[in-house]
Amino acid sequence: MKPGVHSPGSTSPAPWLLGDDTFVHAHNTAYERVYPRALERLGTPHHALSDEQAWSAWLHTLHT
């Protein structure tokens, strides 16, 4: 699915991407500190990384 955010060779997103929105936002923020703009380069829009509500809204648009 998205290289770098899941297990090599896997087609599933990393479990932390689908967990509690507050936890996911904290993890995404930490990931962004270490790998700036990596999630954006992998297809996650910048606005989805701004807060828990934005993440949840974006994630749920993927399934509609």
PQR file of N, CA, C, O and H, with PARSE charges and radii, in Angstrom:
ATOM      1  N   MET A   1       0.831  -1.194   0.000 -0.4000 1.5000
ATOM      2  CA  MET A   1       0.000   0.000   0.000 -0.0000 2.0000
ATOM      3  C   MET A   1       0.869   1.249   0.000  0.5500 1.7000
ATOM      4  O   MET A   1       1.008   1.882  -1.046 -0.5500 1.4000
ATOM      5  N   LYS A   2       1.452   1.624   1.113 -0.4000 1.5000
ATOM      6  CA  LYS A   2       2.320   2.784   1.169 -0.0000 2.0000
ATOM      7  C   LYS A   2       3.691   2.332   1.668  0.5500 1.7000
ATOM      8  O   LYS A   2       3.824   1.979   2.840 -0.5500 1.4000
ATOM      9  H   LYS A   2       1.340   1.109   1.963  0.4000 1.0000
ATOM     10  N   PRO A   3       4.715   2.333   0.810 -0.5600 1.5000
ATOM     11  CA  PRO A   3       6.039   1.918   1.246  0.2800 2.0000
ATOM     12  C   PRO A   3       6.524   2.762   2.423  0.5500 1.7000
ATOM     13  O   PRO A   3       6.303   3.972   2.463 -0.5500 1.4000
ATOM     14  N   GLY A   4       7.172   2.125   3.357 -0.4000 1.5000
ATOM     15  CA  GLY A   4       7.739   2.848   4.486 -0.0000 2.0000
ATOM     16  C   GLY A   4       6.835   2.946   5.691  0.5500 1.7000
ATOM     17  O   GLY A   4       7.306   3.267   6.782 -0.5500 1.4000
ATOM     18  H   GLY A   4       7.351   1.142   3.324  0.4000 1.0000
ATOM     19  N   VAL A   5       5.537   2.676   5.527 -0.4000 1.5000
ATOM     20  CA  VAL A   5       4.632   2.761   6.669 -0.0000 2.0000
ATOM     21  C   VAL A   5       3.957   1.425   6.944  0.5500 1.7000
ATOM     22  O   VAL A   5       2.960   1.362   7.663 -0.5500 1.4000
ATOM     23  H   VAL A   5       5.155   2.416   4.641  0.4000 1.0000
ATOM     24  N   HIS A   6       4.499   0.365   6.374 -0.4000 1.5000
ATOM     25  CA  HIS A   6       3.983  -0.970   6.629 -0.0000 2.0000
ATOM     26  C   HIS A   6       5.132  -1.958   6.506  0.5500 1.7000
ATOM     27  O   HIS A   6       6.245  -1.576   6.147 -0.5500 1.4000
ATOM     28  H   HIS A   6       5.309   0.415   5.790  0.4000 1.0000
ATOM     29  N   SER A   7       4.877  -3.182   6.791 -0.4000 1.5000
ATOM     30  CA  SER A   7       5.900  -4.211   6.693 -0.0000 2.0000
ATOM     31  C   SER A   7       6.319  -4.410   5.245  0.5500 1.7000
ATOM     32  O   SER A   7       5.477  -4.380   4.348 -0.5500 1.4000
ATOM     33  H   SER A   7       3.972  -3.492   7.083  0.4000 1.0000
ATOM     34  N   PRO A   8       7.615  -4.614   5.005 -0.5600 1.5000
ATOM     35  CA  PRO A   8       8.068  -4.833   3.632  0.2800 2.0000
ATOM     36  C   PRO A   8       7.311  -5.994   2.986  0.5500 1.7000
ATOM     37  O   PRO A   8       7.151  -7.053   3.592 -0.5500 1.4000
ATOM     38  N   GLY A   9       6.855  -5.789   1.771 -0.4000 1.5000
ATOM     39  CA  GLY A   9       6.136  -6.817   1.049 -0.0000 2.0000
ATOM     40  C   GLY A   9       4.667  -6.935   1.417  0.5500 1.7000
ATOM     41  O   GLY A   9       3.935  -7.704   0.794 -0.5500 1.4000
ATOM     42  H   GLY A   9       6.985  -4.928   1.279  0.4000 1.0000
ATOM     43  N   SER A  10       4.231  -6.196   2.404 -0.4000 1.5000
ATOM     44  CA  SER A  10       2.847  -6.257   2.853 -0.0000 2.0000
ATOM     45  C   SER A  10       1.978  -5.340   2.005  0.5500 1.7000
ATOM     46  O   SER A  10       2.453  -4.334   1.479 -0.5500 1.4000
ATOM     47  H   SER A  10       4.826  -5.572   2.910  0.4000 1.0000
ATOM     48  N   THR A  11       0.704  -5.692   1.877 -0.4000 1.5000
ATOM     49  CA  THR A  11      -0.233  -4.825   1.175 -0.0000 2.0000
ATOM     50  C   THR A  11      -1.175  -4.146   2.156  0.5500 1.7000
ATOM     51  O   THR A  11      -2.117  -3.469   1.743 -0.5500 1.4000
ATOM     52  H   THR A  11       0.318  -6.509   2.305  0.4000 1.0000
ATOM     53  N   SER A  12      -0.935  -4.318   3.435 -0.4000 1.5000
ATOM     54  CA  SER A  12      -1.774  -3.720   4.473 -0.0000 2.0000
ATOM     55  C   SER A  12      -1.049  -2.551   5.115  0.5500 1.7000
ATOM     56  O   SER A  12       0.173  -2.580   5.258 -0.5500 1.4000
ATOM     57  H   SER A  12      -0.170  -4.868   3.770  0.4000 1.0000
ATOM     58  N   PRO A  13      -1.797  -1.512   5.509 -0.5600 1.5000
ATOM     59  CA  PRO A  13      -1.160  -0.399   6.214  0.2800 2.0000
ATOM     60  C   PRO A  13      -0.693  -0.845   7.591  0.5500 1.7000
ATOM     61  O   PRO A  13      -1.197  -1.816   8.156 -0.5500 1.4000
ATOM     62  N   ALA A  14       0.265  -0.124   8.109 -0.4000 1.5000
ATOM     63  CA  ALA A  14       0.725  -0.410   9.464 -0.0000 2.0000
ATOM     64  C   ALA A  14      -0.445  -0.275  10.426  0.5500 1.7000
ATOM     65  O   ALA A  14      -1.258   0.637  10.278 -0.5500 1.4000
ATOM     66  H   ALA A  14       0.675   0.664   7.650  0.4000 1.0000
ATOM     67  N   PRO A  15      -0.545  -1.163  11.409 -0.5600 1.5000
ATOM     68  CA  PRO A  15      -1.684  -1.120  12.344  0.2800 2.0000
ATOM     69  C   PRO A  15      -1.856   0.232  13.034  0.5500 1.7000
ATOM     70  O   PRO A  15      -2.985   0.639  13.308 -0.5500 1.4000
ATOM     71  N   TRP A  16      -0.756   0.934  13.318 -0.4000 1.5000
ATOM     72  CA  TRP A  16      -0.890   2.213  14.006 -0.0000 2.0000
ATOM     73  C   TRP A  16      -1.622   3.248  13.170  0.5500 1.7000
ATOM     74  O   TRP A  16      -2.131   4.225  13.719 -0.5500 1.4000
ATOM     75  H   TRP A  16       0.160   0.602  13.095  0.4000 1.0000
ATOM     76  N   LEU A  17      -1.691   3.061  11.847 -0.4000 1.5000
ATOM     77  CA  LEU A  17      -2.421   4.012  11.004 -0.0000 2.0000
ATOM     78  C   LEU A  17      -3.929   3.900  11.166  0.5500 1.7000
ATOM     79  O   LEU A  17      -4.665   4.821  10.811 -0.5500 1.4000
ATOM     80  H   LEU A  17      -1.277   2.268  11.401  0.4000 1.0000
ATOM     81  N   LEU A  18      -4.388   2.777  11.700 -0.4000 1.5000
ATOM     82  CA  LEU A  18      -5.827   2.531  11.797 -0.0000 2.0000
ATOM     83  C   LEU A  18      -6.337   2.532  13.224  0.5500 1.7000
ATOM     84  O   LEU A  18      -7.499   2.202  13.460 -0.5500 1.4000
ATOM     85  H   LEU A  18      -3.790   2.029  11.988  0.4000 1.0000
ATOM     86  N   GLY A  19      -5.501   2.892  14.175 -0.4000 1.5000
ATOM     87  CA  GLY A  19      -5.887   2.857  15.582 -0.0000 2.0000
ATOM     88  C   GLY A  19      -6.596   4.111  16.047  0.5500 1.7000
ATOM     89  O   GLY A  19      -7.155   4.868  15.253 -0.5500 1.4000
ATOM     90  H   GLY A  19      -4.557   3.160  13.983  0.4000 1.0000
ATOM     91  N   ASP A  20      -6.559   4.308  17.343 -0.4000 1.5000
ATOM     92  CA  ASP A  20      -7.144   5.482  17.987 -0.0000 2.0000
ATOM     93  C   ASP A  20      -6.590   6.756  17.355  0.5500 1.7000
ATOM     94  O   ASP A  20      -5.376   6.902  17.210 -0.5500 1.4000
ATOM     95  H   ASP A  20      -6.105   3.693  17.988  0.4000 1.0000
ATOM     96  N   ASP A  21      -7.473   7.674  16.981 -0.4000 1.5000
ATOM     97  CA  ASP A  21      -7.062   8.889  16.268 -0.0000 2.0000
ATOM     98  C   ASP A  21      -6.032   9.713  17.032  0.5500 1.7000
ATOM     99  O   ASP A  21      -5.115  10.265  16.424 -0.5500 1.4000
ATOM    100  H   ASP A  21      -8.459   7.555  17.098  0.4000 1.0000
ATOM    101  N   THR A  22      -6.167   9.804  18.350 -0.4000 1.5000
ATOM    102  CA  THR A  22      -5.205  10.576  19.152 -0.0000 2.0000
ATOM    103  C   THR A  22      -3.832   9.925  19.097  0.5500 1.7000
ATOM    104  O   THR A  22      -2.824  10.612  18.930 -0.5500 1.4000
ATOM    105  H   THR A  22      -6.912   9.355  18.843  0.4000 1.0000
ATOM    106  N   PHE A  23      -3.787   8.595  19.237 -0.4000 1.5000
ATOM    107  CA  PHE A  23      -2.528   7.863  19.155 -0.0000 2.0000
ATOM    108  C   PHE A  23      -1.916   8.001  17.761  0.5500 1.7000
ATOM    109  O   PHE A  23      -0.717   8.244  17.622 -0.5500 1.4000
ATOM    110  H   PHE A  23      -4.606   8.037  19.372  0.4000 1.0000
ATOM    111  N   VAL A  24      -2.749   7.843  16.734 -0.4000 1.5000
ATOM    112  CA  VAL A  24      -2.261   7.938  15.361 -0.0000 2.0000
ATOM    113  C   VAL A  24      -1.667   9.319  15.093  0.5500 1.7000
ATOM    114  O   VAL A  24      -0.600   9.435  14.490 -0.5500 1.4000
ATOM    115  H   VAL A  24      -3.723   7.646  16.846  0.4000 1.0000
ATOM    116  N   HIS A  25      -2.360  10.362  15.542 -0.4000 1.5000
ATOM    117  CA  HIS A  25      -1.852  11.725  15.335 -0.0000 2.0000
ATOM    118  C   HIS A  25      -0.493  11.896  16.027  0.5500 1.7000
ATOM    119  O   HIS A  25       0.427  12.474  15.449 -0.5500 1.4000
ATOM    120  H   HIS A  25      -3.227  10.268  16.032  0.4000 1.0000
ATOM    121  N   ALA A  26      -0.366  11.403  17.246 -0.4000 1.5000
ATOM    122  CA  ALA A  26       0.910  11.500  17.967 -0.0000 2.0000
ATOM    123  C   ALA A  26       2.003  10.730  17.223  0.5500 1.7000
ATOM    124  O   ALA A  26       3.131  11.208  17.105 -0.5500 1.4000
ATOM    125  H   ALA A  26      -1.114  10.934  17.717  0.4000 1.0000
ATOM    126  N   HIS A  27       1.673   9.564  16.732 -0.4000 1.5000
ATOM    127  CA  HIS A  27       2.650   8.751  16.000 -0.0000 2.0000
ATOM    128  C   HIS A  27       3.035   9.424  14.688  0.5500 1.7000
ATOM    129  O   HIS A  27       4.214   9.486  14.339 -0.5500 1.4000
ATOM    130  H   HIS A  27       0.756   9.176  16.827  0.4000 1.0000
ATOM    131  N   ASN A  28       2.039   9.928  13.961 -0.4000 1.5000
ATOM    132  CA  ASN A  28       2.325  10.640  12.711 -0.0000 2.0000
ATOM    133  C   ASN A  28       3.211  11.852  12.959  0.5500 1.7000
ATOM    134  O   ASN A  28       4.129  12.123  12.185 -0.5500 1.4000
ATOM    135  H   ASN A  28       1.081   9.878  14.245  0.4000 1.0000
ATOM    136  N   THR A  29       2.938  12.580  14.032 -0.4000 1.5000
ATOM    137  CA  THR A  29       3.747  13.755  14.370 -0.0000 2.0000
ATOM    138  C   THR A  29       5.196  13.355  14.638  0.5500 1.7000
ATOM    139  O   THR A  29       6.124  14.008  14.161 -0.5500 1.4000
ATOM    140  H   THR A  29       2.192  12.360  14.660  0.4000 1.0000
ATOM    141  N   ALA A  30       5.385  12.281  15.403 -0.4000 1.5000
ATOM    142  CA  ALA A  30       6.743  11.798  15.680 -0.0000 2.0000
ATOM    143  C   ALA A  30       7.423  11.327  14.390  0.5500 1.7000
ATOM    144  O   ALA A  30       8.596  11.616  14.157 -0.5500 1.4000
ATOM    145  H   ALA A  30       4.632  11.751  15.791  0.4000 1.0000
ATOM    146  N   TYR A  31       6.683  10.608  13.569 -0.4000 1.5000
ATOM    147  CA  TYR A  31       7.221  10.117  12.286 -0.0000 2.0000
ATOM    148  C   TYR A  31       7.655  11.290  11.413  0.5500 1.7000
ATOM    149  O   TYR A  31       8.707  11.244  10.776 -0.5500 1.4000
ATOM    150  H   TYR A  31       5.730  10.373  13.758  0.4000 1.0000
ATOM    151  N   GLU A  32       6.835  12.342  11.389 -0.4000 1.5000
ATOM    152  CA  GLU A  32       7.165  13.534  10.601 -0.0000 2.0000
ATOM    153  C   GLU A  32       8.431  14.225  11.108  0.5500 1.7000
ATOM    154  O   GLU A  32       9.184  14.787  10.313 -0.5500 1.4000
ATOM    155  H   GLU A  32       5.980  12.379  11.906  0.4000 1.0000
ATOM    156  N   ARG A  33       8.671  14.191  12.407 -0.4000 1.5000
ATOM    157  CA  ARG A  33       9.899  14.789  12.943 -0.0000 2.0000
ATOM    158  C   ARG A  33      11.133  14.051  12.445  0.5500 1.7000
ATOM    159  O   ARG A  33      12.150  14.668  12.131 -0.5500 1.4000
ATOM    160  H   ARG A  33       8.059  13.734  13.052  0.4000 1.0000
ATOM    161  N   VAL A  34      11.040  12.738  12.376 -0.4000 1.5000
ATOM    162  CA  VAL A  34      12.172  11.919  11.957 -0.0000 2.0000
ATOM    163  C   VAL A  34      12.295  11.880  10.434  0.5500 1.7000
ATOM    164  O   VAL A  34      13.399  11.937   9.891 -0.5500 1.4000
ATOM    165  H   VAL A  34      10.214  12.236  12.631  0.4000 1.0000
ATOM    166  N   TYR A  35      11.160  11.782   9.756 -0.4000 1.5000
ATOM    167  CA  TYR A  35      11.128  11.695   8.297 -0.0000 2.0000
ATOM    168  C   TYR A  35      10.230  12.798   7.740  0.5500 1.7000
ATOM    169  O   TYR A  35       9.093  12.537   7.350 -0.5500 1.4000
ATOM    170  H   TYR A  35      10.264  11.735  10.197  0.4000 1.0000
ATOM    171  N   PRO A  36      10.738  14.028   7.703 -0.5600 1.5000
ATOM    172  CA  PRO A  36       9.910  15.153   7.261  0.2800 2.0000
ATOM    173  C   PRO A  36       9.286  14.924   5.886  0.5500 1.7000
ATOM    174  O   PRO A  36       9.970  14.562   4.928 -0.5500 1.4000
ATOM    175  N   ARG A  37       7.973  15.142   5.811 -0.4000 1.5000
ATOM    176  CA  ARG A  37       7.161  15.062   4.602 -0.0000 2.0000
ATOM    177  C   ARG A  37       7.107  13.670   3.985  0.5500 1.7000
ATOM    178  O   ARG A  37       6.608  13.513   2.871 -0.5500 1.4000
ATOM    179  H   ARG A  37       7.417  15.435   6.589  0.4000 1.0000
ATOM    180  N   ALA A  38       7.605  12.666   4.679 -0.4000 1.5000
ATOM    181  CA  ALA A  38       7.581  11.296   4.143 -0.0000 2.0000
ATOM    182  C   ALA A  38       6.152  10.818   3.919  0.5500 1.7000
ATOM    183  O   ALA A  38       5.857  10.219   2.885 -0.5500 1.4000
ATOM    184  H   ALA A  38       8.010  12.794   5.584  0.4000 1.0000
ATOM    185  N   LEU A  39       5.274  11.071   4.863 -0.4000 1.5000
ATOM    186  CA  LEU A  39       3.894  10.611   4.711 -0.0000 2.0000
ATOM    187  C   LEU A  39       3.205  11.318   3.548  0.5500 1.7000
ATOM    188  O   LEU A  39       2.377  10.725   2.855 -0.5500 1.4000
ATOM    189  H   LEU A  39       5.515  11.557   5.703  0.4000 1.0000
ATOM    190  N   GLU A  40       3.546  12.572   3.340 -0.4000 1.5000
ATOM    191  CA  GLU A  40       2.988  13.299   2.186 -0.0000 2.0000
ATOM    192  C   GLU A  40       3.494  12.698   0.879  0.5500 1.7000
ATOM    193  O   GLU A  40       2.721  12.509  -0.061 -0.5500 1.4000
ATOM    194  H   GLU A  40       4.218  13.054   3.903  0.4000 1.0000
ATOM    195  N   ARG A  41       4.783  12.399   0.818 -0.4000 1.5000
ATOM    196  CA  ARG A  41       5.347  11.803  -0.396 -0.0000 2.0000
ATOM    197  C   ARG A  41       4.738  10.435  -0.680  0.5500 1.7000
ATOM    198  O   ARG A  41       4.734   9.978  -1.823 -0.5500 1.4000
ATOM    199  H   ARG A  41       5.411  12.552   1.581  0.4000 1.0000
ATOM    200  N   LEU A  42       4.227   9.786   0.355 -0.4000 1.5000
ATOM    201  CA  LEU A  42       3.607   8.470   0.189 -0.0000 2.0000
ATOM    202  C   LEU A  42       2.101   8.554  -0.060  0.5500 1.7000
ATOM    203  O   LEU A  42       1.424   7.531  -0.160 -0.5500 1.4000
ATOM    204  H   LEU A  42       4.230  10.157   1.283  0.4000 1.0000
ATOM    205  N   GLY A  43       1.582   9.783  -0.159 -0.4000 1.5000
ATOM    206  CA  GLY A  43       0.191   9.940  -0.535 -0.0000 2.0000
ATOM    207  C   GLY A  43      -0.756  10.463   0.525  0.5500 1.7000
ATOM    208  O   GLY A  43      -1.943  10.640   0.250 -0.5500 1.4000
ATOM    209  H   GLY A  43       2.131  10.614  -0.078  0.4000 1.0000
ATOM    210  N   THR A  44      -0.270  10.714   1.719 -0.4000 1.5000
ATOM    211  CA  THR A  44      -1.131  11.270   2.764 -0.0000 2.0000
ATOM    212  C   THR A  44      -1.132  12.790   2.619  0.5500 1.7000
ATOM    213  O   THR A  44      -0.072  13.409   2.708 -0.5500 1.4000
ATOM    214  H   THR A  44       0.694  10.570   1.942  0.4000 1.0000
ATOM    215  N   PRO A  45      -2.280  13.400   2.400 -0.5600 1.5000
ATOM    216  CA  PRO A  45      -2.305  14.856   2.222  0.2800 2.0000
ATOM    217  C   PRO A  45      -1.909  15.587   3.510  0.5500 1.7000
ATOM    218  O   PRO A  45      -2.195  15.141   4.621 -0.5500 1.4000
ATOM    219  N   HIS A  46      -1.246  16.717   3.313 -0.4000 1.5000
ATOM    220  CA  HIS A  46      -0.759  17.507   4.453 -0.0000 2.0000
ATOM    221  C   HIS A  46      -1.877  17.827   5.442  0.5500 1.7000
ATOM    222  O   HIS A  46      -1.674  17.747   6.653 -0.5500 1.4000
ATOM    223  H   HIS A  46      -1.014  17.079   2.410  0.4000 1.0000
ATOM    224  N   HIS A  47      -3.053  18.187   4.936 -0.4000 1.5000
ATOM    225  CA  HIS A  47      -4.145  18.574   5.832 -0.0000 2.0000
ATOM    226  C   HIS A  47      -4.565  17.416   6.748  0.5500 1.7000
ATOM    227  O   HIS A  47      -5.054  17.657   7.852 -0.5500 1.4000
ATOM    228  H   HIS A  47      -3.218  18.253   3.952  0.4000 1.0000
ATOM    229  N   ALA A  48      -4.384  16.179   6.311 -0.4000 1.5000
ATOM    230  CA  ALA A  48      -4.790  15.025   7.125 -0.0000 2.0000
ATOM    231  C   ALA A  48      -3.875  14.825   8.330  0.5500 1.7000
ATOM    232  O   ALA A  48      -4.235  14.118   9.271 -0.5500 1.4000
ATOM    233  H   ALA A  48      -3.987  15.983   5.415  0.4000 1.0000
ATOM    234  N   LEU A  49      -2.709  15.436   8.305 -0.4000 1.5000
ATOM    235  CA  LEU A  49      -1.748  15.282   9.395 -0.0000 2.0000
ATOM    236  C   LEU A  49      -1.857  16.390  10.438  0.5500 1.7000
ATOM    237  O   LEU A  49      -1.108  16.392  11.414 -0.5500 1.4000
ATOM    238  H   LEU A  49      -2.417  16.010   7.540  0.4000 1.0000
ATOM    239  N   SER A  50      -2.774  17.324  10.245 -0.4000 1.5000
ATOM    240  CA  SER A  50      -2.832  18.492  11.120 -0.0000 2.0000
ATOM    241  C   SER A  50      -3.381  18.203  12.515  0.5500 1.7000
ATOM    242  O   SER A  50      -2.910  18.788  13.491 -0.5500 1.4000
ATOM    243  H   SER A  50      -3.383  17.322   9.452  0.4000 1.0000
ATOM    244  N   ASP A  51      -4.370  17.310  12.630 -0.4000 1.5000
ATOM    245  CA  ASP A  51      -4.916  16.964  13.948 -0.0000 2.0000
ATOM    246  C   ASP A  51      -5.731  15.680  13.844  0.5500 1.7000
ATOM    247  O   ASP A  51      -5.895  15.119  12.761 -0.5500 1.4000
ATOM    248  H   ASP A  51      -4.752  16.835  11.838  0.4000 1.0000
ATOM    249  N   GLU A  52      -6.235  15.226  14.981 -0.4000 1.5000
ATOM    250  CA  GLU A  52      -6.964  13.954  15.031 -0.0000 2.0000
ATOM    251  C   GLU A  52      -8.218  13.969  14.158  0.5500 1.7000
ATOM    252  O   GLU A  52      -8.505  12.992  13.466 -0.5500 1.4000
ATOM    253  H   GLU A  52      -6.102  15.681  15.861  0.4000 1.0000
ATOM    254  N   GLN A  53      -8.955  15.059  14.188 -0.4000 1.5000
ATOM    255  CA  GLN A  53     -10.192  15.144  13.421 -0.0000 2.0000
ATOM    256  C   GLN A  53      -9.911  15.120  11.924  0.5500 1.7000
ATOM    257  O   GLN A  53     -10.628  14.469  11.164 -0.5500 1.4000
ATOM    258  H   GLN A  53      -8.722  15.853  14.751  0.4000 1.0000
ATOM    259  N   ALA A  54      -8.874  15.828  11.503 -0.4000 1.5000
ATOM    260  CA  ALA A  54      -8.514  15.848  10.086 -0.0000 2.0000
ATOM    261  C   ALA A  54      -8.073  14.458   9.629  0.5500 1.7000
ATOM    262  O   ALA A  54      -8.425  14.019   8.534 -0.5500 1.4000
ATOM    263  H   ALA A  54      -8.292  16.357  12.121  0.4000 1.0000
ATOM    264  N   TRP A  55      -7.303  13.772  10.469 -0.4000 1.5000
ATOM    265  CA  TRP A  55      -6.873  12.419  10.135 -0.0000 2.0000
ATOM    266  C   TRP A  55      -8.082  11.501   9.973  0.5500 1.7000
ATOM    267  O   TRP A  55      -8.190  10.777   8.984 -0.5500 1.4000
ATOM    268  H   TRP A  55      -7.017  14.129  11.358  0.4000 1.0000
ATOM    269  N   SER A  56      -8.978  11.536  10.937 -0.4000 1.5000
ATOM    270  CA  SER A  56     -10.156  10.677  10.912 -0.0000 2.0000
ATOM    271  C   SER A  56     -11.024  10.974   9.689  0.5500 1.7000
ATOM    272  O   SER A  56     -11.493  10.053   9.020 -0.5500 1.4000
ATOM    273  H   SER A  56      -8.890  12.124  11.740  0.4000 1.0000
ATOM    274  N   ALA A  57     -11.235  12.243   9.401 -0.4000 1.5000
ATOM    275  CA  ALA A  57     -12.057  12.629   8.256 -0.0000 2.0000
ATOM    276  C   ALA A  57     -11.431  12.128   6.959  0.5500 1.7000
ATOM    277  O   ALA A  57     -12.132  11.586   6.105 -0.5500 1.4000
ATOM    278  H   ALA A  57     -10.854  12.991   9.944  0.4000 1.0000
ATOM    279  N   TRP A  58     -10.123  12.304   6.804 -0.4000 1.5000
ATOM    280  CA  TRP A  58      -9.442  11.851   5.594 -0.0000 2.0000
ATOM    281  C   TRP A  58      -9.476  10.329   5.489  0.5500 1.7000
ATOM    282  O   TRP A  58      -9.750   9.785   4.419 -0.5500 1.4000
ATOM    283  H   TRP A  58      -9.554  12.745   7.498  0.4000 1.0000
ATOM    284  N   LEU A  59      -9.200   9.648   6.583 -0.4000 1.5000
ATOM    285  CA  LEU A  59      -9.178   8.191   6.572 -0.0000 2.0000
ATOM    286  C   LEU A  59     -10.535   7.628   6.167  0.5500 1.7000
ATOM    287  O   LEU A  59     -10.616   6.669   5.399 -0.5500 1.4000
ATOM    288  H   LEU A  59      -8.977  10.090   7.452  0.4000 1.0000
ATOM    289  N   HIS A  60     -11.590   8.228   6.685 -0.4000 1.5000
ATOM    290  CA  HIS A  60     -12.942   7.737   6.379 -0.0000 2.0000
ATOM    291  C   HIS A  60     -13.367   8.067   4.945  0.5500 1.7000
ATOM    292  O   HIS A  60     -14.244   7.391   4.407 -0.5500 1.4000
ATOM    293  H   HIS A  60     -11.524   9.007   7.308  0.4000 1.0000
ATOM    294  N   THR A  61     -12.778   9.077   4.316 -0.4000 1.5000
ATOM    295  CA  THR A  61     -13.103   9.355   2.914 -0.0000 2.0000
ATOM    296  C   THR A  61     -12.517   8.279   2.001  0.5500 1.7000
ATOM    297  O   THR A  61     -12.970   8.126   0.867 -0.5500 1.4000
ATOM    298  H   THR A  61     -12.066   9.626   4.754  0.4000 1.0000
ATOM    299  N   LEU A  62     -11.528   7.539   2.470 -0.4000 1.5000
ATOM    300  CA  LEU A  62     -10.916   6.491   1.655 -0.0000 2.0000
ATOM    301  C   LEU A  62     -11.836   5.298   1.489  0.5500 1.7000
ATOM    302  O   LEU A  62     -11.661   4.499   0.569 -0.5500 1.4000
ATOM    303  H   LEU A  62     -11.160   7.664   3.391  0.4000 1.0000
ATOM    304  N   HIS A  63     -12.815   5.171   2.371 -0.4000 1.5000
ATOM    305  CA  HIS A  63     -13.691   4.011   2.371 -0.0000 2.0000
ATOM    306  C   HIS A  63     -15.098   4.319   1.872  0.5500 1.7000
ATOM    307  O   HIS A  63     -15.994   3.484   2.002 -0.5500 1.4000
ATOM    308  H   HIS A  63     -12.957   5.820   3.118  0.4000 1.0000
ATOM    309  N   THR A  64     -15.305   5.502   1.305 -0.4000 1.5000
ATOM    310  CA  THR A  64     -16.651   5.841   0.820 -0.0000 2.0000
ATOM    311  C   THR A  64     -16.696   5.812  -0.680  0.5500 1.7000
ATOM    312  O   THR A  64     -17.745   6.070  -1.271 -0.5500 1.4000
ATOM    313  H   THR A  64     -14.577   6.180   1.200  0.4000 1.0000
TER
END
